[in-house]
Amino acid sequence: MMISCERPYAFYGFILIIPALVAAFHRYRGIIAYSKRTAVIDTNLPESKRMRNLSRTLIVRTLFRCFAWIMLVFAYAGFSWGTYEVPVQKSGSAVSFVFDISYSMTADDAPGGLMRLKAASRYADMLLSHMDGVSVSVVLAKGDGVIVVPLTEDTAIVRSLLETLSPNLMSAAGTSLGKGIEAALRSFPSDSAQAERIWVFSDGDETDGQLAASLETCVKEGVHVSLIGFGTEREVEISAGDGKTKVMTALRSEQMKKAVEQASHYAARYNYSAAARYIDATEAGSALELLKPLKSETALTVSYEVKPVERYTLFLILAIAAFVLSFAVSEFDMENYRRLFHKNRVAAVLLCVSALLFSSCTARIANTQETAASSWAWYRKNYRSAIAGFLRVEERAAENGDALSSQYAEYNLAATYIMQAEYAASLSCLKNIDLSSPAHVRFAACYNRGIIAYRGGDYTEAVACFREALKIDGTKTAAKENLEIARRQQTVKEAHEKETESVPLAEDTDAISAVESAIYQRIRENDQKQWKNSERTAESNSSVDY
C-alpha cells in the first residue's frame, strides 16, 4: 500500500507547537501554584480535590490540543492511501500527438531513406485521415514541452504543422519526452467526457530520463499512452545542433520498453485501468492497433478509473474529537459521572445503543450524501467529478432498489451532460425518468427536454415539451416564457418554409391572370386620365392663342 502526501510543506506547522507549549506552561505555573495553596487552606471546599489535581488536568488538556493541531496539519498535508474505482462516462476520443523534434530525429534511417522526423510526420498524417470526429492536440517535446495546437477537431491545422516539423522550430537544447507527455496531459480539459490518449512519435533518445515517471502519472490519471518508435537499432552519425559536432544515434527501443514495463507494473500494483505500450512504426498493422480503440470509443460507454482515497476527513474527525476532549477533561468532573454510571447502568446502556442506532446510515442516507457532494461539485463546475458521483448513486440505488434516488441520479446526470453540450446522453437520461418521480423532477425533465429541442432547432418538439411541463406545474414563469418563444420561432420557421416552397404553374395560372388583368386595367385608366388632361391643356392654350 502506497502512502502519498500532496503538500509536505504543511509539516512546517509543527514548529508552532513549541512556542505554544512554552507560553502555556509559563501561564500554568502560576495557576497551579495558586490552586494548591487554596486547596491546602480550605480542604472542605467541594472543588478542593479537583484543584489539587489541576496540574494533571491542564497537562492532559494541553496534550489533547497539541494532538488536535497535529491532526489538522496532517489533514492539510493531504495524506492518501488505498484506492477506489470511479465510474466515468466517456463519449468520443481525444488524442494528443507528441513529436520529438530533436536533432536525432534527422537521421535518415527510416524506411525509404526518409528522415525519422519526416517518417513520423507522414505516419501521423495517415493516422489523421482515419480519425474523423476525434479531437487532436499537438505538443513538441523539446525543452520543457510546448502545446503548439490546442485540442481541436480541425485536422487541417494539424496537417499544416506536420509539413513544417523541424528541429529549428524550437531553440531549446535537449530532449525531454517526459515533459512533452506532461504538456500533452495538460492539453486535455479537466472536465472532458472524452477518452484521452497520448501518442508519442520518437526514437527514444531523451536526455533527462523522466519518461518512466511521466508514464506513471498518465496511468494514474487514466490516460493511455503509446510510444511509437522510428528509426533502426543501428547507430547512425548525425550533426549536432551546432552543425559541426558529429554524434551517434539509434532507435532506443529498449529504453522505451523498459519505461513502459515500469508503468505497467505500477498500473497492475494499484489496479489502474489505463496502460502504456510501445509500438514499432515499421511493424505491419501498427497503425491499425492505434486506431482500433478509437472506433470503440465513439459510443457512450462507462469506464472505471482508480483513484487514491484521500484521508483528510479522518484527520479532521480526530482533530475535532481531540479538541472536544480537551474541554471535557477540564470542565467536567469525571468522578461524578463515574458514580452516576454505576447507579444507572441500564440507562447508560440504552443511551449507548440509541447512539449507535442513530449513527448507523441507511442506503438512502448514503445516496443522499453522495448526491449532495456531487451537486456541490456541479456548482463548482467540476463536471467530471459530479458525473462520477451521480453514477455511483445510480448503481447503489439499483442494487438496493431505491427508485427515488435512481430518478434523482438520472436527472442530475442529464443536467450535467447539458452543461457539457452532450445532448444525446442527456436525452437518454431524461427519458428514463418515469411518472413515479416527484412532480418537480418530472417538470424539470420536461423543461430540459424542451431546452435541448430548442437548441437543436426542433421548435415543434420544444413547444410540446414546455406545454407538458406546464401541465405538471403551471406556476413556472420560465416555462411560460420559453413556450411563447418556441411558438414564435415555430411560426417564423413555418412561414419561411412556405415562402421557399415551389408551386406548380398549372395550379396558379388563374391567380397570375387575375393579377395581370388588374395591372393592365390600372395602366389603361392612367393613360386615359393623362389623355384627358392633355386635351384640356390644348383647348386652353388654343383659346389664348386665338
Secondary structure as UniProt FT lines:
FT   STRAND          3..5
FT   HELIX           8..16
FT   HELIX           17..41
FT   TURN            43..44
FT   TURN            46..47
FT   HELIX           48..52
FT   HELIX           54..77
FT   STRAND          79..90
FT   STRAND          93..99
FT   HELIX           103..106
FT   HELIX           111..113
FT   HELIX           116..128
FT   TURN            129..130
FT   TURN            132..133
FT   STRAND          135..140
FT   TURN            143..144
FT   STRAND          146..152
FT   HELIX           155..162
FT   TURN            163..164
FT   HELIX           167..169
FT   HELIX           177..186
FT   TURN            190..191
FT   STRAND          195..202
FT   HELIX           211..220
FT   TURN            221..222
FT   STRAND          224..229
FT   STRAND          236..239
FT   TURN            241..242
FT   STRAND          246..249
FT   HELIX           253..269
FT   TURN            270..271
FT   STRAND          276..280
FT   TURN            281..282
FT   TURN            284..285
FT   HELIX           286..296
FT   STRAND          301..310
FT   HELIX           312..331
FT   HELIX           334..343
FT   HELIX           345..359
FT   HELIX           363..379
FT   TURN            380..381
FT   HELIX           383..400
FT   HELIX           403..419
FT   TURN            420..421
FT   HELIX           423..430
FT   TURN            431..432
FT   TURN            435..436
FT   HELIX           439..455
FT   TURN            456..457
FT   HELIX           459..472
FT   TURN            474..475
FT   HELIX           477..500
FT   HELIX           506..508
FT   HELIX           509..545
//
